[in-house]
């Protein structure tokens, strides 16, 4: 806790950063899609890896997981709600049993399963071609933690937006031990987030990032957000914005969540411009 800046050496903030680290995953991609654009949208800046000589070019990134528990087709987030508070959509599936390959082939498929969504940058995992050659490494905290690490495979793309530089990937498991472990991490994170958000709301520029620089073990970097630039409207309550910030990053940090405790989450690290870093597009609650 003494590594935090003065004024932020708070036990709840410290625990919140640890809870964020538990949800942070290393992403390893071993394929470059031929469908990557040559340039970023509305730009002459070259899109990452568009000219890779080897389509098996390996690179590392970072992502953050969200976990939903489904029972008989009805899903629940870490707050125990069965709807998305941003969109209002319900977490409901037409099917009532686990959609994993094992259950599809079983005469007794399980009716309880967990859907794991990995949020990262679109330039890290661009499409299903790349997703099929992607693995996620959870709990890669230090070199001695190999016995605790978990690898996720069978990845698909749920959604991707190049202009916003956002990619949402999906894995499914009916492994009770893994599913319950990840879901409890989400519950713990949500409980801490409410406490930290209420304490620092609209009062702080403190920003932190948990990432896997160069594909190595997790690192935490701290800094401040510098600018919050409007990209568009999402709803009557939320704007879409891009952030700039001083929080340090390295190659391998792309796709890491940028946590600004003063106003919210939902932004992911995209790149560097001069002396500041910038995010993809995320949600920001409009000023009343």
Secondary structure as UniProt FT lines:
FT   TURN            2..3
FT   TURN            6..7
FT   HELIX           11..22
FT   STRAND          24..29
FT   TURN            34..35
FT   TURN            41..42
FT   TURN            48..51
FT   TURN            55..56
FT   STRAND          59..71
FT   TURN            72..73
FT   STRAND          74..76
FT   TURN            78..79
FT   TURN            85..87
FT   HELIX           101..104
FT   STRAND          112..120
FT   TURN            122..124
FT   HELIX           128..131
FT   TURN            132..133
FT   STRAND          134..138
FT   TURN            143..144
FT   HELIX           146..148
FT   STRAND          150..152
FT   STRAND          156..161
FT   TURN            162..165
FT   STRAND          166..173
FT   HELIX           176..200
FT   TURN            201..203
FT   STRAND          206..211
FT   HELIX           213..215
FT   STRAND          219..233
FT   STRAND          238..245
FT   TURN            251..252
FT   TURN            254..255
FT   STRAND          257..260
FT   TURN            261..263
FT   STRAND          264..273
FT   TURN            274..275
FT   STRAND          276..285
//
